[in-house]
Amino acid sequence: MRTIVKEAAAAGALTPAELEEINRFTRRTLTAEEVYPFAVRLCDNHADRDWEFFDRPALEKLAELFVGKTGVFDHDWSARQQTARIYRTELVEEPGVVTEAGEPGCWLKGCAYMLRTPETEGLIAQIEGGILKEVSVSCAVARSVCSVCGAEVGSGGGCGHVRGQVYGDKRCLVRLTEPTDAYEWSFVAVPAQPAAGVVKGWGPALRQAMGALDPAGREALRQLERQAETGRRYLAGLRAETVRLGLLARKTLPGQVLRTIVDKLEVRELEALRRSFAKELEKDLALPVQLGYGGPETGAGEDDAPFAI
């Protein structure tokens, strides 16, 4: 059995049903005014910075195991660090998203609560202000499996495949499966999973404003949400492609260093860096590394203008 620590994502109005779920974990009945609820992206089935991923059955099992688990800071297993508790979980689908392992994208959402007290005012302000944002999960899995050959990873013999390296048309990833326990989730500074971040919901004021819109206005707002999601997917793909080309073009550059740099760049900077790496590879290989479309080269970012965020 292997203990896994994975970073991931941390924000909401409380319904009577949710308050009832929260009160399952309390010794006295809490009122809505005493509780601060927020949503957390615990983990997903995308490859993280360690080239590991939870498969969907693992996420489904973790959804059961994380109900009732406490939130702490930096995996410090001390009662003094307990800040919040998960009262409900759900698996969220990502329509149209396919992970590098070839699975439909999905992630585990944790609905958590914190008591509103003088001591937690600062924590709540930091969550609302986006300072406390990333989280990490600590759990145990029974098996870690190589995605190339299916061999157990860390079982003694090993299979010889190097995580992150491409073999033929397949990248070596480590599939984390068969969870046996969930220990806690923590607020952390640096997450391993690139999708880490606050899960934002419709606040009461925004829901009220949306309800006042006519059907055309509500549909326009939903269309903006869909466009924003398209932009986020494009940005994630652009970062992955830039890292891939960079590792090929600069073989001495550590992958973790390159990923750290790429994660801080915006769209136009990423597009420029991707083109630079592609040109270096064309010189080295004397072969085009991407498909051409038969037309003249456009200016920086022009082809991707509809996806600009």
N, C-alpha and C positions, 0 to 999 in steps of 0.2 A: 504494500500500500504506500502511496506517495502523497505527501502533503503539498498542496498547491497554494501559492499566494499569487493572485492575479488582480491587477488594477483594472478599473473600469471607469462608471459615471454618476452628480447629485442634483425638483422643486415643486402649492396647491390648494381649494376650498373643501371642506369636510362635509360629507353627506351623513344622514342619520345611520345608514347601514354601515358606513366606514367607522363611525364612532362606536357602534356596537362591536365591530371586529376588534378595535383597539382595546375596548374594555374587557375583552377576554383575557388580557395580559395584566390587568390592574387589580389591586386589592380593594379599591373603592371606585365607584363610577365617576369617570371624568366627564366634564362638560366640554363642548366644542371650544369654548373660550380658553380652556386650560391647555389645549393641545396645538402644536404646530406640525402639520403634516407636510411631507415632501416626497418626491419620487426619485428613485436612484436607479441608474443603469448599472446593474451589478456585473454582468459579463455577457459575452455574445459568442457566436460561432465563427468569428473572423480570426484569421491568423494575427497574433499579436507581435510585439517587437522581439519576442523570444522564438518566433515561428511555431508557437503552440496555439491550439484552439480546442474549445469544448465542442463536441458534436451535439446534435440536437437532443438525442436521448439523455445526454449528460445534463443539458440545460433543463430538461423536463424533470429530472430527478432533483437537481439543485433547487428548482422552484418549490418542491416540497420541503427540502431540508432547510432552506433559509427562512421559512416562516417562524417568527419568534426569536430570531437571532439578533444579537445586540450589535450596535455600531460603536466603534472605539476610534482611537487615533494611532496611526502608524503601527498597527498590530501589537500594541502594548496591552497584554492581557491582564489588565488591572481593573478592579471595580471602580477605581477613581476616574478611569478614562471612559466609562460607559456614558454615552450621550443620547442614543436613540435606539429604537427597536423596530424591526420589520413586522408588520401585521398582515400583510398580504403580498403575494407575488403573481405575476402573469408573464407568459411568453408572448412577445410582440413580434409579429411578422414584418419583414421588410420586402414588400412586393416589388418584383423585378430585380432584386439584388441577388447575385450569386457570389458566394465566397470563393477564395482561391482554392479551397478544397472541393469546390463543385457543388456545395450545398446551398439551398435557398437561405438567404440571410435571415437571422432572427436574433433577438436578445432578451435577456431576463430582466424584467422590471421589478424592483422592490418598492413597495409603498411603506414608508417609514413614518414614525412620529417621534416628537420630542416634546417634553413638558415646557410650557411657557413659565419660566421663573426668572427672578432677577439674575441668577447665575447663567442662564442660557440666552439672555438677551443678546449678548455679543456674538454667540454662535449663530443664532438666527439671522442677525444682521449680516454676518459674513456669508452665509448661504444665499441670502437674498441678493447680496452685492456681488456674487460670483467669485468670492475669494475661496471659500470652502466649496470645491466643485468636484474634483476627482475623488474616486473611491477605489478600494481594492478589496477583493474577497479572499478569504482564507478557507480552504476546504481540502478534503482528502479524496483522491481517486485511486481506484484499484489498478487501472491499467493506463500506460502511456504507449501509444502505438505509432510506428513509422508509417507515414502515408504512402511511401514508395513501395515497400515490400510487405508491410503488415507485421513486422517483427516487433517484439516488445522492446521498448527503449529503457535502458538502465537495468536490464534483467541479468547482466553479467557478461554475456557474450557480445551483445550489440550486433547491429547489422552492417555497420560501415558507412551508412549514408549520413551525410552531414546536413543538419537542419539548415534550411535557407538556400541550399544549393539546388540547382536545376539538373534533373536527370532526364534526358530526352525532352519531353514536353511537360514534365511533371516536377514541381518543386517539392523538396522534402520538408514536410511539416510533421509536427508531433500532435497526434490526436489524443486529447485527454478524455477518458471515458470511464463509466461505471463509478460515479461518486459514491463514497461510503459515509461521508460526514461533511457538514458545513460548520465551521467554527465561529467565525465572525466576519464583519465587513468593516473597513476602516477608511477614514478620511486620510488621504495621502497627498504628497506634493507632486510626485511624478508617476503617472499611470503607465503600465505596460501596454494597455489596449488603447490604440489611437482614437477610438470613438468615445473615450471617457469624457464626461461633461454633464452639466446640469440638465435634467429632464424638465423642460418647461411645459407647463399646462396653461390652459385658459384661466386667467385670474378672474375673480368675480366682476370687476369693472369691465374687462374686455368681453366676458360672456354677455353682460348686460348690453353693451354697445352692439355686439353682434346680433343679439336678439331684436334690436331695434331696426336692423337693416331689412330692406325688402329682399325677396328671393334672389334677385339679380346681384345685389350687393354682397350677400352671403356667398354666392357662387364665385364672385370675383375674388373674395378673400380666400376661399378655398383654393382657387387657381393660383394665387400668389404662394400659398403654402406648398402646392405641388411643384411650382417652379423653383422654390427655395430648396426643396428636397432634391430635385434634379441637379441643381448647382452643387449641393453638398456631395452627391455621388460623383459628379464630374471631378471635383476637387480631390476626393479620396483616390479615384483612379489615376489622376494626374500625378499625385504624390507617389503612388506605387510604381508607376511607369518611370518616373524620374529616378527613383531609387534603383530600379532594375537596370536602367541604362548606365547610371553612375557607377554601379558595382562592376559592370562590364568594361566601362571605359577607364576607370581608375581602380585597378585591381589591388593597389596598395592602400586604398582608403578604407578604413574600418566601416563595416556596414552600420553599426550603431551610431557612429559619428555622422554618417551621411543622413540617416533617418532623422536624427535630432535636428540637423540643419534644415532638411526638407520640411519637417513639421512646422517650422516657424515662418515659411515663405508663403506669400499670397499667390494668386493665380498667375498674373503676368510674370512674376519673378520665376515661378516654377516652369512656365512655358519657355522662357528664355534659357533656363538651366537645362531643361530637357533637350532643346534644340542644340545646345552646345555639346552635350554628351553624345547626341546622335551624330553630329558632324565628326567628333573625334573617332567614333566607331567606324564611320564610313571611310575615314582615312586609313585606319588600322586594318580594316577587313576588305577594303575596296569593294564593298557591297552595301546596298541600301539596307538600313535596319528597320525601316517602316515602309508601309505601302505608299506609293505615290498616287496622285489622282490626275496626272496628265496636264495640270494647269501650272501657271507661274506661281512661284512662292509668294505667299502673302506676307504682309507686315506682321509684326509681333502681336499675337492674340486675335487677329482678325477673324480667322476661321472659328475661333471659340467664343466670339463676342456674345452669341445668344446665351452662353452659359455663365457669363460673368456674374459674380456675386456682388 
